[in-house]
Every structure is written in structure tokens, then in C-alpha cells.
Amino acid sequence: HVGARIRLRRNMVGLSQERLGDSLGITFQQIQKYEKGVNRVGASRLQAIGNVLNVPVTFFFDDMPDQPEKVPGFEEESDNTYVVG
């Protein structure tokens, strides 16, 4: 989702992947990987992208699905209370 929002905003401001990459000191290939979701974007890099694209970091999370991503090995805590005795 974040990568798609990077692409959306980059296109809105008329910036190529190459120009965005140059502004950040990274290659256009890295921008491609962010936009396709191949590589995750770190917090400081996302802040820098937001600065170049003139949006707050929260822009990249707008319209995010409400369902949290399930992580293998982690389950939600149960609300069940058991009384023994």
C-alpha cells in the first residue's frame, strides 16, 4: 500500500522515478522496488520521500485497509477469562 501511495503522489507532482531517486540520493531502481512493494521503506527514508513529494508521512498510510497484517507466530490475545477453583 505504501509503495502504491508513493507512486500516486510522485505521478501527481509529475516527478519521474529517476528524479525522485536523484533527490534522495538513491537509484530509480530502488524507487521501483519501493513502489512495487519488493523492498520495504524505512521510516527515515519515508520521511525523506514525503519531504520531496511535499506530503506528510501519514499520506502514505491514507486509505490503508483496517485489517492488520497477520504475522506468523503471533496471535491476538484472547479476551477469555477463566476462573479455577
N, C-alpha and C positions, 0 to 999 in steps of 0.2 A: 504494500500500500504506500509506504513512504517513497519508494522509487517512482511509482506512478505519479505521485504528487510533485516530486522533483521535476519530472518530465513535463507535467502540466504547466507548472509555473515557468519553467525555462522557455517553453513554447509561447506562453502568454507574453513574455517580455521580449521575445524574438532573439533569444540567445542560442547559438549552436552549442553542441556538446564540447567542441573544441574551445570556444571562447570561455565557457564556464570552467572547463578544466584549467585553462591558462590562468584565469582569475584566482583559482585555488592552488595553483602550482602542482596540478596532477594531470594525467593524460585523459584524453577524451574516452579512451577505452575504459578507464576507471569509472567515468561518469556513466558510460553504457552499462557497466556491471551494476552500479547502484540503481539505475533506472529499471533494469530487468530483474532486480532482486537477487542477482547472483552473489553479490557482496553486500554485507550489512554496512550501514553508515554509522560511524561512531558519533557520539554526542557533540564533540568539538567540531568535527567535520560538518555535521548537520547545521550547527550554528553558523559556520562559515558560509555554507551554501545559502542559508537563509539571509545572511547579510548581503551576499552578492545579488540574490534574487529579490531583495527588499521585502521580505516577509518574516514574521516571527516563526520560531521553530514549531509552534503549535499548528501552523498552516499545514505542515506535512502530516499531521495526525487528524485533521478535519475529516469528517465522514468515515472515520475508522469503524469497522464493524464492532458491535458491542461484545461479541464473544471473544474471551481471551484465548490466546493460542495455547493449546494443550502441550505440555512438556512431558515427555516420557519419564515416569518415575515420580511424578508429582501429582498428587490428587488433592481435591478440595477437602478441607477439614469437615468432618461430619458435625452436624448440629445435634446429634443424638446424645442424650444424657442418660446414663444407666445408673440405677441405684442397686447396690448389692447389700443384702442383709436381711 
